[in-house]
Amino acid sequence: MAIKYMAGNRIIGTAAERAALTTSVAQTDLINTGDGGTTYNASSEGDTDVGFVNSSKTGFGQAANFPDNGNPSSTDPPEMRFQADFPSAQNWFGSGEYCIGCWAKLIDNDGDQEMFSLRTDGTNNYVKFYHWSANQFNGLVYINNGSYSYLRAGDDTGNDGNWHHFMVERSGSIHTLYIDNVSKATWDNNGTFGSFDQIRVGRWWEGELDEMFILARKTTSAEKTSLQSSVVSDISSMYTDSDLKVYYNCDSTHTYPNLVNGLVFEESDTGKHYMWDGTDTWNEVT
């Protein structure tokens, strides 16, 4: 069961999907259900398990570990994604500001290796970052009006077996690839993204990934500093932001649901409606 996110202040889904949105119910996508070494499935098709390891990065806890040549690498999608399609496409960005990011540790430079992407299945509408076989990190932004740009770092900073922080952000009309809070490449384009229906993590990646997020706004200067600091939990301001659409810390027994007080869930299979109380409870409403 993948976590479901809202369009406006309403979610439409099944009773099982509503139950999976509570903080007391363990998710089965991108989740650590125990100590280091516990595995979870990286594929909606059930063909690859990815383990959790105790991270060497201060403040991390645990991280998703992608074994050398062990993650899916044959077809695209669904085998190369963690999360299955959303119940309905999410129009989070439009022509506005955004930021997606994660921490990554590359252990084997072997061809193109993708860290994290937000995309629309079957169309050229996505944001992602990856390590290129030409020995540099790239961001790739493709807006569904046909505009796109490879945000190439121009060097191989980060390919040293250590943890580094990666982000792609649009501030105003400027898209920027950041590595460890240093701007590596920019692109000026204020085009409008279409709706997204898929998240993909670790396509061909060999190493570790952690603290993945999607934010429907740009980050502040203080957040940029905190995002790549030694203690990841310092970015707590992002954990309660209504613009935080996805957050995977790989430590707890649930994905961060980020539900706002008063959110209504309409159950498609029962006809019932429930309202979120702002903590961890759904209350049936008539």
N, C-alpha and C positions, 0 to 999 in steps of 0.2 A: 504494500500500500504506500503510494507516494503521497507526500503532503500536498494539499490542494490550496491554492491561493485565490484571493478574492478579486472580483471585478467590482469596483465601487465598494458598497457596504453589504454585499450579498454574495453568498456562495451557493451554487446549486450542485448537489451530488447525492450519493447514496448514504444510507445510515452508517454503513461501515466506514465510509470516507469521513463522515462527521466524527465518529468515534476516534479515528486516527489523528484528528486534529487536536485532541486534548493532550495536555502535558503529561497525563498519567498513563497513556497508552504508547507502548514502544512502536516506533516506525520500523519498516524493513528496508528502506532505501537510505543509504548514506548514514548508517547508524552503527554505533559501537554498543553492543549489548553486554560487554564484560571487560575484563582486563586485556592487556596487550596480547595479541595473538588471536583474539576473537575475529571471525570473518563475517563479512556480509557480502551480498551478491551485487556485483557491479553491472549486471546486465538484466534487462527485463526478460531476456530469453533464458536466463539461468545457466549460462555456460562459463562463468568466471567468478571466483571468489577473491576478494581483495581483503587483506588482513589489516589489523590495527597494530601499531607498534608504539612504544613509549618514545616520544619525541626527545631529541637532544636539545631542542629549543626551549629556553626558559619560558615558563608560562603557558606552554602548549598543552601539557597533559599527553594526549595521544593524537596520532596522525594516521591518515589512510596510507597504507603501504602498497605500492604497485610493484610486484616482483618483476625481475628482469625477464622480458619477453613473455610475461605471463598474462598480460591483459589483452582484451579483444583486439584483433587487428585484421579482420577479414572483410567484413562488409559494413556499410554505413547506412543509416541506422536500421534496426534498433540495437544491434549488438554492442555498439560503442558508446552507450550512454548509461548513466545511472538511473535517471528518473524517466519514467515513461511519459508520454504526452500528457499535458494538462487536460482536465476535463473540458476546458474551453480555452481558446487562445487568450493570452493576457497582453493587453496594450499598455505596457507600463511606461514607455519612454515617449513615444510620438516624436515631436520635434524638440522635446525638452532635454534637460541635463540628466546625466546618469553616471554610475560608476559600478564596475564589476571588478572583483579582486580576489586574490588568494595568496597564501604562502606556498612555496614549492621548493623541493630539493631534488635536483637532477643527479642521478647516480651513473647513468650510462648514456652517452651521446650517440644515439643510434637512429638516424633518420629524423623525420618530422615527428614531434611529440607534443600533443596538445594538453594543456592544463585544464582549462575551464572555458565553457562557451554557453551562450544563450542564443537560441536560434529558432527559426521556423522550419519545420521539416519540409523538404522539397522545394524551398525557395531561397533566393539570395537575400536573406535578411538575418543578420547575425552579428554578434560581437564575440571575439575570442582572443586568447593569447596562447602562444606555443613556442617551442624551441625548434628552430629551423635547421635542416640538415646542413645548411651553409654556415653553421656555427655562429648564430646570433639569435636572440629572442625577438619575436614579432608579436605585434597586435594586428588583428585584421578586423576592420569594420566594414560591413557591407550593408548599405541601406537599400530598401527594396525598390527605390526609384532608379536603381542602376549605378548609383555612386558608391565607390568603395576605395579603400586605401590600405596598403600594407604599411603598418607603423613599425619600421625596422630599426632596431636598437643601434645598429652600426658597429657593434662590438659584441663580445661574448661574456660580458659581465654577468655573473650569476651562474655560470657553468663551472663550478668549482667544488661540487659535492656538499655545499653548505646551504642553509636556508636563506631564501631571498623573497621579498615581497613584490608582487606584480599586480598592476592595475591598468585598466583602460577607462578613461573618464572623458565626458564631454562637459566643458564649462563654457557657457555661451554657445558658440558654434565650433569651438576648438576641441577636437579629440586629442588626447595625449596618452601615450604609453609611458607609464612610470615603472621603474625598477628601483626598489629601495628608496622611494620618494624622490628619485631623480628623473626628470623629464628626458626621455630618450628619443622621442619622435612625436610630431604633431601633424594634424590635418584639419583644415578649416572647411567645415560642411555643416549646414543647419538643416539637412534633409530630415524627413519624417520616417521613422521606423514603422514597420507593420507590427502586427501582434505576434508574440512569441508563444510557442507551444512545446518547447523542449529545452531541457538543461542537459549538458553533456560534460562529464568530468573524466579526465585521465585517459583520453584516447591515445593509445600507444605510449603512454607515459611510463617511464622507468625511474622510480624514485618515490618520493612522498609528497602528499598534498594535504593542506589543512586550512581552516578558517576561511572558507569560501563564502562570498556574499554577493548579492545583487541589490543595488541601491538606486531608487528612482530619483536621484538628485546627485549633485556633485558633493564631494567631501569638503569639509572645512580645512583650513590650514592646520589646526590642532589635530584633527582626525588623521590627516595625512601623516603627521609625525607619530601619532599613537599607533597607527596601523602597522608601522614597521619598527616599533620599539621592541624591547626585550620581553615585555610582559603584555601578551596579547589581550588580556582581560581589561586593559586600560581603555579599550575602545567601547566601553559600555554605553556610551551615548548612542551608538548605532543599534544596540540591541533592542531599544524601545522606540525607535523612530518609525513612524507609520510609513515612511518611504522605504524601509528595509523590507524587501520582498522575499529574499531567500537568505538563509544563514545556516551553514553547516560547520559546526565546530569539531565534529568527530569524537567528542568526549562523552556525551550524555546518552540517555536512552530515548531521546526524541529529537527530531529536527525542530529548530526554533520556529514556532508557528506564526508569530507576529500578528496575532489577531487583535483587533481594536474593540474596545468596549462598545456594545450595542450592535455588533456584527450579526446579521441574520443568516442562518443556514436553512435552505429549503431542500428538504429531502425528496429527491425525485422518485424514490421507490415506495415512500410511505405517505407523501402528501403533507407531512408534518413540518412545522417551522420551529426553529430554536434560536435563541439569542445568547450571545457570548457575554458573560458578566465582567469581563476585564481581567479575570484571574485564570481559572482553569475549568470553568463549568459552563455547560450549555443548559439553558432553561427553556422548556417548551413554552411557546406562545401560541395564542389562537387569534 
